[in-house]
Amino acid sequence: MKKIAFFVWITVGLLVSCETPISITLPEHSTTTVVEGWIENGQHPVVIVSHSMDYYSSVGMDAILASVEKNCIVKVTDSDGNEEQLQLGFTYDHIFGLLNAAYVGKSLVGQPGKTYYLYIEDTAGNIYTSTTTIPQNTVQVDSVKINIEHPEDTTALGRIYFTDNSSTYDCYRFFTKVKNLDVIYTQILYGCYDDLTFNGKQMNYEMIRMPMSNLDVSAMLGIDAEEYGRMYFKKGDTVYVKSTITDTATLNYWFPMQVDINMMMMPFRISGTYPTNITGDNVIGIWSGYHARYDTLVFE
């Protein structure tokens, strides 16, 4: 027994002594400029300029707001030569806009068929540009419904029915906004796609509500956390449905991002590739043109 114990002791000692300490040096974060902007028919342009955050940094509303660039020159010019310099301010169209951290227009209004040129110059002298066009046609919605399976149901998902135009290649993006719950329109689950699989046919699609952020900002908004995060509609809800046709660049940007976020329910799980239409050094993001229509759905 003494020999066995000695052998075990020697073996353990050898194994311990063979351990190789591993030292990992994490690469420093390289800050990237992030642009999110859009213009839709009948509405003023909105642009948000921010900077990417270190993967290992503390994520919270204060840190996110600190990443927003608030001293840029942001201009939008239409194909007729009309130009406006956007001003930092308030808008209901984005979570940063609720905190007066979005560049918004006041005079330029989106028109179907027009092209819009974006120009951004930051405080370091970096220049970013992009171009988008508001599609001529919008979504041909046939109906929107609450998908009730039983008369006594108090919760349900929505469903939208629309007919695709067979003569055009169309890229769709759908949003909802629940009255007295949502402060901005948010894309429904997997709500960005094209018509390659249903060109010229009637399409019906389930509308699953998504909160405006994967961060729990319910306390900031004074909303119950369970209510904030619910993916269904409740009896008594008034649901505003925003249906849009957009361009290929917008589809190529948002489609892979929605897959990454929705599959893992967080944007940091997968390092995806999101093609950008913003030109400039060390920049990502999207400048989108939308032809939108709005419908109202009441869950009675």
C-alpha positions in Angstrom: 0.0 0.0 0.0 2.9 2.3 0.8 4.4 1.7 -2.6 1.1 2.3 -4.4 0.6 5.6 -2.4 4.1 6.7 -3.3 3.6 5.9 -7.0 0.3 7.8 -7.0 2.0 10.8 -5.3 4.9 10.7 -7.9 2.4 10.5 -10.8 0.3 13.4 -9.6 3.5 15.4 -9.0 4.6 14.8 -12.5 1.2 15.7 -14.0 1.1 19.0 -12.0 4.7 19.8 -13.0 3.8 19.3 -16.7 1.1 21.9 -16.7 1.9 24.8 -19.0 0.6 28.2 -18.0 -1.4 29.8 -20.7 -1.3 33.6 -21.2 -3.9 35.1 -23.5 -3.6 38.7 -24.7 -6.8 40.0 -26.0 -6.6 42.2 -29.0 -7.4 45.9 -28.5 -10.8 47.0 -29.8 -10.7 48.9 -33.0 -13.5 51.5 -33.0 -15.8 51.5 -36.0 -18.2 54.2 -36.9 -21.8 52.9 -37.2 -24.5 54.7 -39.3 -28.2 54.0 -39.2 -30.3 56.2 -41.3 -33.5 56.2 -43.4 -36.1 58.3 -45.2 -39.6 57.2 -46.1 -42.4 58.6 -48.1 -44.1 61.6 -46.3 -41.5 61.7 -43.5 -38.3 63.6 -42.7 -34.9 61.8 -42.8 -33.5 60.4 -39.6 -29.8 59.5 -39.1 -27.9 58.1 -36.0 -24.1 58.1 -35.9 -22.4 56.1 -33.2 -19.2 54.1 -32.5 -18.8 50.3 -31.9 -18.1 49.1 -28.4 -15.6 46.6 -27.1 -17.1 43.1 -26.9 -15.9 42.9 -23.3 -17.0 46.3 -22.2 -19.8 46.9 -19.8 -23.1 47.2 -21.7 -25.7 49.6 -20.4 -27.7 52.6 -21.4 -25.1 55.1 -20.2 -22.3 53.3 -22.1 -24.5 53.1 -25.3 -25.4 56.7 -25.2 -21.7 57.6 -24.7 -21.0 55.9 -28.0 -23.3 58.2 -29.9 -21.6 60.9 -32.0 -23.3 64.2 -31.4 -21.2 66.7 -33.2 -21.4 65.6 -36.9 -22.4 67.5 -39.9 -25.2 65.5 -41.5 -26.7 66.5 -44.8 -29.3 64.9 -47.1 -29.8 65.9 -50.7 -32.5 64.7 -53.0 -32.3 64.0 -56.8 -33.8 67.4 -57.5 -30.9 69.1 -55.7 -32.8 70.1 -52.5 -30.5 69.9 -49.5 -31.0 70.0 -45.8 -28.6 69.8 -42.9 -30.1 67.6 -40.2 -30.1 68.8 -36.6 -29.5 66.7 -33.4 -32.8 66.3 -31.6 -35.9 64.3 -30.6 -37.8 61.7 -32.6 -40.1 58.8 -31.8 -38.5 56.8 -34.6 -35.5 55.4 -32.7 -34.5 54.6 -29.2 -31.7 57.2 -29.4 -34.1 59.7 -30.8 -36.1 59.4 -27.6 -33.0 60.7 -25.8 -32.4 63.6 -28.3 -29.5 61.8 -29.9 -30.6 61.4 -33.5 -30.1 63.8 -36.4 -33.5 64.7 -37.8 -34.8 66.7 -40.7 -37.5 69.4 -40.7 -38.0 70.4 -44.3 -37.0 67.6 -46.6 -39.7 65.0 -47.1 -39.4 61.6 -48.7 -41.1 61.0 -52.0 -41.5 57.7 -53.9 -39.1 57.3 -56.8 -36.7 59.9 -55.6 -33.0 59.2 -54.8 -31.5 60.6 -51.6 -27.8 61.3 -51.0 -26.3 61.2 -47.4 -23.2 63.1 -46.4 -21.7 62.8 -42.9 -18.6 64.6 -41.6 -17.5 63.8 -38.0 -15.3 65.9 -35.7 -12.1 64.1 -36.8 -12.8 65.1 -40.4 -13.8 61.6 -41.6 -16.4 61.7 -44.4 -19.1 59.1 -45.0 -21.5 59.0 -47.9 -24.3 56.8 -49.2 -27.2 56.8 -51.6 -30.7 55.2 -51.4 -34.0 55.5 -53.4 -37.5 55.2 -52.1 -39.3 52.5 -54.1 -42.1 53.6 -56.4 -44.5 51.0 -55.1 -45.6 50.0 -51.6 -46.9 46.8 -50.0 -50.3 45.7 -51.4 -51.9 44.7 -48.1 -55.1 42.7 -48.4 -55.8 42.4 -44.7 -54.3 42.2 -41.2 -55.8 40.0 -38.6 -55.4 38.8 -35.0 -54.8 35.1 -35.4 -57.3 33.8 -32.7 -57.6 30.0 -32.5 -60.4 29.9 -29.9 -63.0 32.6 -29.1 -61.9 32.7 -25.4 -58.2 33.4 -26.3 -56.9 36.6 -24.6 -53.4 36.4 -26.3 -52.6 35.8 -29.9 -50.2 36.6 -32.7 -51.1 38.7 -35.7 -51.1 37.8 -39.4 -50.7 39.9 -42.5 -52.0 39.0 -46.0 -50.5 40.8 -49.0 -50.1 40.3 -52.7 -46.7 40.5 -54.3 -46.1 42.4 -57.6 -45.0 39.9 -60.2 -43.3 42.5 -62.4 -40.8 43.8 -59.8 -38.2 42.3 -57.4 -39.4 43.5 -54.0 -37.7 43.6 -50.6 -40.0 43.8 -47.6 -39.7 44.9 -44.0 -42.5 44.8 -41.5 -42.9 46.5 -38.1 -45.5 46.8 -35.4 -46.2 49.2 -32.6 -48.6 48.5 -29.7 -50.4 51.6 -28.4 -49.5 52.5 -24.8 -46.7 50.0 -24.8 -44.3 50.6 -27.6 -42.7 54.0 -28.1 -41.3 53.2 -31.5 -42.0 50.8 -34.4 -40.0 47.6 -34.1 -39.4 45.0 -36.7 -41.4 41.8 -36.2 -39.6 38.5 -35.8 -37.9 37.7 -39.2 -39.7 40.6 -40.7 -37.2 41.4 -43.5 -37.1 39.3 -46.6 -37.5 39.3 -50.4 -40.1 37.8 -52.8 -37.9 35.2 -54.5 -40.0 32.3 -53.1 -43.4 33.9 -53.7 -43.1 36.3 -56.6 -46.5 37.5 -57.9 -48.4 35.4 -55.3 -50.5 36.2 -52.2 -48.4 35.8 -49.1 -49.6 35.6 -45.5 -47.1 36.0 -42.7 -47.2 35.7 -38.9 -46.5 38.9 -37.0 -44.6 38.2 -33.8 -43.9 41.3 -31.7 -40.4 42.1 -30.7 -39.3 44.6 -28.1 -37.3 47.6 -29.3 -34.1 46.5 -27.8 -32.5 43.2 -26.5 -31.4 45.3 -23.5 -34.1 45.4 -20.8 -35.0 49.1 -20.8 -38.4 48.5 -19.3 -37.5 50.3 -16.0 -36.3 53.4 -18.0 -39.6 53.4 -19.8 -41.7 52.7 -16.7 -43.1 49.5 -18.2 -43.5 46.1 -16.6 -40.6 43.8 -17.7 -42.9 41.0 -18.7 -45.1 43.4 -20.7 -42.0 44.9 -22.4 -40.7 41.5 -23.5 -43.8 39.8 -24.7 -43.9 38.5 -28.2 -47.7 38.2 -28.6 -50.6 40.6 -28.6 -53.2 40.9 -25.8 -56.9 41.4 -25.8 -57.5 45.2 -25.8 -54.3 46.0 -27.8 -54.4 48.5 -30.6 -51.6 47.4 -32.9 -50.2 49.8 -35.6 -48.7 47.8 -38.5 -46.0 49.4 -40.7 -45.4 47.6 -44.0 -42.6 48.7 -46.2 -40.9 48.0 -49.5 -37.2 48.9 -49.5 -34.0 48.4 -51.5 -31.7 45.5 -51.9 -28.9 47.1 -49.8 -31.3 47.3 -46.8 -32.3 43.7 -47.2 -28.7 42.6 -47.4 -27.9 44.5 -44.2 -30.9 43.6 -42.0 -31.5 40.0 -43.1 -28.3 38.5 -41.7 -28.5 40.7 -38.7 -32.1 39.5 -37.9 -31.0 35.9 -38.2 -28.1 36.4 -35.8 -30.2 38.3 -33.2 -33.3 36.1 -33.4 -31.5 32.8 -33.4 -29.5 33.6 -30.3 -31.8 36.4 -28.9 -28.7 38.6 -28.5 -26.5 40.5 -30.9 -23.2 39.5 -29.4 -23.5 35.7 -29.9 -22.4 35.5 -33.5 -19.9 37.7 -35.3 -21.9 38.2 -38.5 -21.2 40.0 -41.7 -23.6 42.8 -42.5 -23.0 44.3 -46.0 -23.0 48.1 -45.8 -23.9 50.8 -48.3 -22.0 53.5 -46.4 -18.7 54.5 -48.1 -15.7 55.8 -46.0 -13.0 54.4 -43.9 -13.7 52.0 -41.0 -17.5 52.4 -41.2 -20.5 50.1 -41.2 -24.3 50.6 -41.2 -27.1 51.4 -43.6 -28.9 54.3 -45.3 -32.4 53.1 -46.3 -35.3 54.3 -48.4 -38.7 53.0 -47.5 -42.1 53.2 -49.2 -44.3 52.6 -46.2 -48.0 52.1 -45.5 -49.7 52.0 -42.1 -52.7 49.9 -40.9 -54.4 49.6 -37.6 -55.4 46.4 -35.9 -57.6 46.1 -32.8 -57.7 43.0 -30.7 -61.2 43.1 -29.4 
